[in-house]
């Protein structure tokens, strides 16, 4: 009698874990937003506000992706095939680019030096600009996460929750653990390993989406 409940819980956990892994793979990358959060964390300036903006913004964008793409898939099941193929192709491209970075690492890692926001207001405005004016964030959180979430059907929101948790964990660790992470993230070798994991995750997800289309 308990087997169905166990199966449901197992499926929900698997979807949440998949969302966490996918979200983390897309968020963890050398970029202006991560560098800004790291700088603010190292200098201990408006860290809570910056981390809150990044995580809440991701939550909103992930919800738009899961709800928007998921709604299209539910209303027009045939559209799920097109979404899966397109999203899978994007994920494979992301994986290839990450693999290329892993094989040909940059000369520098995530640089934390530079001018930090001198006031809380400026920090907030800078963080909002780096988050909402970055076109890649819409591709990552809205389209790509939405595409993978749609493949989870009725558990797509569980997948989305996992992705949001990944965002919370990453930005909290980056902001509040900056003094510990800063030295490690500044090393190109560290990002070579990160890019290798990201490449493997993206390629597996991309193949999975296309194979299930």
C-alpha positions in Angstrom: 0.0 0.0 0.0 2.9 2.3 0.6 4.7 1.6 -2.6 2.9 4.3 -4.7 3.8 6.9 -2.1 7.4 5.8 -2.1 7.5 5.9 -5.9 6.0 9.4 -5.9 8.5 10.7 -3.3 11.4 9.1 -5.2 10.3 10.7 -8.5 9.9 14.1 -6.8 13.3 13.8 -5.2 14.8 12.8 -8.5 13.2 15.8 -10.3 14.4 18.2 -7.5 17.9 16.8 -7.7 17.9 17.1 -11.5 16.7 20.7 -11.1 19.5 21.4 -8.6 22.1 19.9 -10.8 20.9 21.7 -14.0 20.5 25.0 -12.3 23.9 24.8 -10.7 25.5 23.9 -14.0 24.0 27.0 -15.7 24.7 29.4 -12.8 28.3 28.4 -12.0 30.3 30.1 -14.7 32.9 32.9 -14.9 30.9 36.1 -15.5 30.3 39.7 -14.4 27.5 38.8 -12.0 29.5 36.1 -10.1 32.6 38.4 -10.1 30.5 41.2 -8.6 29.0 39.0 -5.9 32.5 37.7 -5.1 33.9 41.2 -4.8 31.1 42.4 -2.6 31.6 39.3 -0.4 35.3 39.8 0.0 34.8 43.4 0.9 31.8 42.6 3.0 29.7 45.4 1.4 25.9 44.9 1.0 26.4 41.1 0.8 22.9 40.2 2.0 21.2 42.6 -0.4 23.3 41.4 -3.3 22.7 37.7 -2.6 19.0 38.3 -2.0 18.7 40.1 -5.4 20.5 37.4 -7.3 18.5 34.5 -5.7 15.1 36.3 -5.9 15.7 37.3 -9.5 16.6 33.7 -10.4 13.5 32.4 -8.6 11.3 34.8 -10.7 13.0 33.9 -14.0 12.9 30.2 -13.2 9.2 30.4 -12.4 8.6 32.2 -15.7 10.5 29.5 -17.6 8.9 26.5 -15.8 5.4 28.1 -16.0 5.7 29.5 -19.5 7.4 26.6 -21.3 5.5 24.1 -19.2 2.2 25.7 -20.0 2.9 25.6 -23.8 3.8 21.9 -23.5 0.6 21.1 -21.6 -1.6 23.2 -24.0 0.1 21.9 -27.1 1.8 18.5 -26.5 3.2 18.5 -30.0 5.2 21.6 -29.1 7.1 19.7 -26.4 9.0 17.9 -29.2 10.1 21.1 -30.7 11.0 22.5 -27.3 13.0 19.4 -26.5 14.9 19.4 -29.7 15.7 23.1 -29.5 16.6 23.0 -25.8 18.7 19.9 -26.3 20.6 21.5 -29.1 21.3 24.6 -26.9 22.4 22.4 -24.1 24.8 20.4 -26.4 26.3 23.7 -27.6 26.7 24.8 -24.0 28.4 21.5 -23.2 30.8 21.8 -26.2 31.8 25.3 -25.2 32.4 24.3 -21.6 34.4 21.3 -22.8 36.5 23.6 -24.9 37.1 25.9 -21.9 38.1 22.9 -19.9 40.6 21.8 -22.5 41.8 25.3 -23.2 41.5 27.1 -19.8 41.7 30.9 -19.6 44.8 32.4 -18.2 42.9 33.8 -15.2 40.1 32.7 -13.0 37.3 34.6 -11.5 39.0 37.9 -10.7 37.8 39.6 -7.5 39.8 42.8 -7.8 38.3 46.0 -9.1 36.1 48.8 -7.9 33.4 47.7 -5.6 30.1 49.5 -5.1 30.8 52.2 -2.5 27.2 52.3 -1.2 24.3 49.9 -0.6 22.2 51.8 -3.2 24.9 51.6 -5.8 25.5 47.9 -5.0 21.8 47.2 -5.5 21.5 49.1 -8.8 24.7 47.4 -10.1 23.5 44.0 -9.1 20.0 44.6 -10.7 21.7 45.7 -13.9 24.1 42.8 -14.1 21.2 40.4 -13.5 18.3 41.8 -15.6 20.2 43.4 -18.4 22.2 40.3 -19.2 20.6 38.5 -22.2 22.2 35.2 -21.3 20.2 35.0 -18.0 17.0 34.8 -20.0 18.3 32.0 -22.2 19.7 30.1 -19.2 16.9 30.4 -16.7 13.8 31.0 -18.8 14.3 28.9 -21.9 16.9 26.2 -21.1 15.6 25.5 -17.5 12.1 25.8 -18.8 12.8 23.3 -21.6 14.3 20.7 -19.2 11.6 21.3 -16.7 8.9 20.7 -19.3 10.4 17.2 -19.9 9.5 16.4 -16.2 5.8 16.8 -16.9 3.7 17.2 -13.7 6.9 17.3 -11.6 8.3 20.4 -13.5 7.6 22.6 -10.5 9.6 20.3 -8.3 12.4 20.5 -10.8 12.1 24.3 -10.6 12.3 24.3 -6.8 15.5 22.3 -7.1 16.9 24.9 -9.6 16.0 27.7 -7.2 17.7 25.9 -4.3 20.8 25.7 -6.5 20.8 29.4 -7.0 20.3 30.1 -3.3 23.2 27.8 -2.4 25.6 29.1 -5.0 25.1 32.8 -4.4 25.0 32.4 -0.6 28.3 30.4 -0.8 29.8 33.0 -3.2 28.8 36.0 -1.2 29.1 34.9 2.4 32.0 32.5 1.8 33.9 34.8 -0.5 37.0 35.1 1.7 37.4 31.3 1.6 36.3 30.7 -2.0 38.1 33.8 -3.5 41.5 32.2 -3.6 40.3 29.0 -5.0 38.1 30.6 -7.7 41.0 32.8 -8.7 42.9 29.7 -10.0 42.4 28.8 -13.6 42.9 25.1 -12.7 39.8 25.2 -10.5 37.6 26.5 -13.3 39.0 23.8 -15.6 37.5 21.2 -13.3 34.3 23.2 -13.0 34.0 23.5 -16.7 34.6 19.7 -17.1 31.7 18.9 -14.8 29.5 21.5 -16.5 30.3 20.1 -19.9 29.5 16.5 -18.9 26.2 17.6 -17.3 25.1 19.8 -20.2 25.9 17.1 -22.8 24.1 14.4 -20.9 21.0 16.6 -20.4 21.0 17.6 -24.0 21.2 14.0 -25.3 18.5 13.1 -22.8 16.1 15.8 -24.0 16.6 14.9 -27.7 16.3 11.2 -27.0 13.1 11.6 -25.2 11.5 13.9 -27.8 
